[in-house]
Amino acid sequence: MKSIGQWAAERKSERSRQERIDRAMCKPGYSWNETIGKCLPPVGYGSQSAPDLQKPTPSPENGGQKPAKPANPGVSIAIEGAKRAAK
């Protein structure tokens, strides 16, 4: 069993190994990912924000209203099957 000091020393050497790889392979601030074999930007990098999620708009085919949900799931399956068969 390893002592805490041995474990900490191994983690420190591993960390410095990663830092050496990052400096040799990547631009400043980027980190080398061995799994995919390329440099990754820092987390949260980029001037663009995440896209806003928008609710789907109802189609104009049915007057702009959502179709009513059938009470029985079997009916929904039958309707979907009929739509696919018609295509």
Phi and psi in degrees as a GROMACS rama.xvg file:
@    title "Ramachandran Plot"
@    xaxis  label "Phi"
@    yaxis  label "Psi"
@TYPE xy
-84.233  144.53  LYS-2
-79.5812  166.287  SER-3
-61.7892  -38.4834  ILE-4
-63.5681  -40.8222  GLY-5
-66.2269  -42.5465  GLN-6
-62.9059  -43.5345  TRP-7
-64.0174  -39.9468  ALA-8
-64.5426  -40.822  ALA-9
-64.9088  -41.8169  GLU-10
-64.2086  -37.9475  ARG-11
-65.7103  -42.6967  LYS-12
-67.3618  -35.996  SER-13
-65.8021  -41.8321  GLU-14
-63.6824  -43.5141  ARG-15
-69.1361  -30.2775  SER-16
-62.7609  -45.6268  ARG-17
-62.2199  -41.9896  GLN-18
-62.7276  -39.582  GLU-19
-64.1442  -42.414  ARG-20
-62.7816  -44.7505  ILE-21
-57.7895  -45.667  ASP-22
-65.2974  -38.3499  ARG-23
-76.418  -34.6615  ALA-24
-102.505  -24.83  MET-25
-123.08  165.691  CYS-26
-69.5372  160.001  LYS-27
-56.9551  133.826  PRO-28
91.882  -19.0757  GLY-29
-87.611  159.649  TYR-30
-129.056  136.191  SER-31
-76.3274  130.105  TRP-32
-109.414  112.008  ASN-33
-68.5439  -30.0224  GLU-34
-64.1907  -46.7527  THR-35
-99.1479  -8.86242  ILE-36
71.5414  36.8686  GLY-37
-154.098  167.561  LYS-38
-83.2165  139.011  CYS-39
-113.327  141.766  LEU-40
-70.2477  163.001  PRO-41
-61.5766  152.883  PRO-42
-61.5612  136.746  VAL-43
81.6049  11.8505  GLY-44
-74.7885  144.679  TYR-45
124.366  146.662  GLY-46
-86.3536  -17.1062  SER-47
-89.318  140.139  GLN-48
-87.0063  167.878  SER-49
-62.8929  144.67  ALA-50
-65.193  143.733  PRO-51
-74.7248  137.428  ASP-52
-84.3712  130.72  LEU-53
-115.096  143.799  GLN-54
-71.5732  141.179  LYS-55
-64.2092  138.524  PRO-56
-85.9569  141.18  THR-57
-63.5176  145.112  PRO-58
-73.6245  147.318  SER-59
-72.0921  -9.6081  PRO-60
-61.8275  -36.6312  GLU-61
-106.169  32.9472  ASN-62
75.6449  18.4181  GLY-63
80.2836  10.9864  GLY-64
-110.753  151.267  GLN-65
-73.9817  143.706  LYS-66
-67.4268  147.523  PRO-67
-70.2978  141.846  ALA-68
-82.9264  132.129  LYS-69
-70.7905  150.592  PRO-70
-71.4486  -29.6467  ALA-71
-104.185  125.182  ASN-72
-61.8979  -28.1205  PRO-73
-61.8738  -34.034  GLY-74
-66.0512  -41.5377  VAL-75
-60.5769  -41.4116  SER-76
-65.6697  -41.5486  ILE-77
-64.5953  -41.0424  ALA-78
-64.0112  -45.4621  ILE-79
-62.3573  -41.4128  GLU-80
-61.5984  -40.9228  GLY-81
-65.5376  -39.4494  ALA-82
-63.4692  -41.8207  LYS-83
-70.3472  -34.4184  ARG-84
-68.9094  -31.1617  ALA-85
-72.5841  -20.998  ALA-86
